[in-house]
Amino acid sequence: MMLPSEARQNRGETSIQAVLLVPAVLGIFFVGVHVTALVHGANVANAAAIRGAQIAAFSNSEGNDVVRALNEMEQVVSDLGSHMYSAPSLSIGSKSVQVTVKVAIQSVVPFLPTSVTRSATVSREQFLMEQNR
């Protein structure tokens, strides 16, 4: 049992603990939400990069196929609930296709990253005529 003199000495201790503890708990919570948004953005960027690289790898390097791959990447990102941070880059080489996608992340905590970049490389399909096999 607490004596009246002890109660007077501890007055205000709970409010000081709350003032110190609540911002720390909220900070940890918001950092967790931001990290979750970053992981989701990384998954979206990865899916879009792989899809765009697959479409470009199966093409014959025509302009229509490159535009189709870029449109497909933007469609995948928007279908998964995100936005492009910048235009995707598409590099078609003789043996492979490399795609880089940068997805924007909603900023929850200042000074943490607001975008995620992912790349995908896929080997190009080689189309050979029957007589050339």
N, C-alpha and C positions, 0 to 999 in steps of 0.2 A: 504494500500500500504506500502511495506517495504522500508525503507530508506537504502541507501548503507551502512551505518555504522552498521545497524542491520543485514544485510545480511552477513557481515564479521564476526560478533560475532557468528552466527549460522552455520558457515561453518564447515562441518564434522560431524554435529549432526546426519544426516541421516545414514551415514556409521557406526557410533557407534551403533545406534539402530539396524541396520541390523546385525552387528556382534554379538550382544547380543540376538536378536530374532530368527534368523535362526537356530542356534543349538537347542534352546528350542523347536521350532516347529518340527524339524526333530526328536528330541528325543521322543516327544510325539507320532509322527507318527509311529516310529519304535517299541515303546512299544505297540501300538495298533495292529500292525502287529504280534508281538510276542504273544500277548494275543489271537489273532484270531487263530494262529497256535496251541496254547495250547488247546483251546476249540475244534478245529477239531481233534487233537490227542486224547483228552478225549472221543469224540464220537466214534472214530475208535476203541480205546481200549475197550470201553464199548460194542460195537457191537461184537467184536471178543470174548470177555469173555463170553457174553451171548450165542453166537453160540456154542462155545466150550463146555460150561457147559450143554447145551441142548443135544448135541450129546453124551457126556459122561454119562448123566443121563439116556438116553434111552438104554444104552448098558448093557451087562451082565458081565461087568468087565473083558472082554477079552483084551488081549494085542493089538489086531487089532483095537478095538474100541478106545482105548486110543491114538494110533498113528493116527487114523482117526480124532479124535477130535483136536489133536495138529496140524495136517496138515491143517484142516479146519480153525483154528484160524490164522495160518500164511497166508492162502489164502485170508481170509477176510481182513486182514491188508494190504496185497499187492494190493488187488483189490481197496481198498479205498485210495491208494496213499501214504501209510506210510511204515515205517520199524520197525521191532521189535528191542527194545533196548536190551532185553535179552530173553532167552527162557521162554515161559509161564510155570507156575506151575499148576499142576492139582492134586487135592486131592479128592480121592473117598472114602467117608465114607459109613457106612451102610444105612444111611437115606438121605444123600445129597452129592452133588458134588460141590466143590468150585474150581474156576479157577481164576488165577491172570495173567493179561497181562500187560506188560510194553512196551509202544510205544515210539520211539525216535522222538524228535521234532527238526526241523532245528533251529539252534541258530541264532537269529536275533540281540538280545541285550545281551551283555555279562552279566554274573552273574545272569541271570534268568534261571529257570529250563529248561532242555533239554530233559526231558522225563515225561511221564504221566503214572500212574499206576491205573488200574481199576480191580475190582474183581466182580465176579458173583457167586451166590449160587443158585442151582436148586435142588429140591427134586428128589430123584431117583425113577424111575419107578419100581414098584414091579410086577414081572411076576408070576402069579399064574396059575397053571394048572386047568383045568375045575373041576376036582374032588376035588381040595383043596379049592374051593370058598365057 
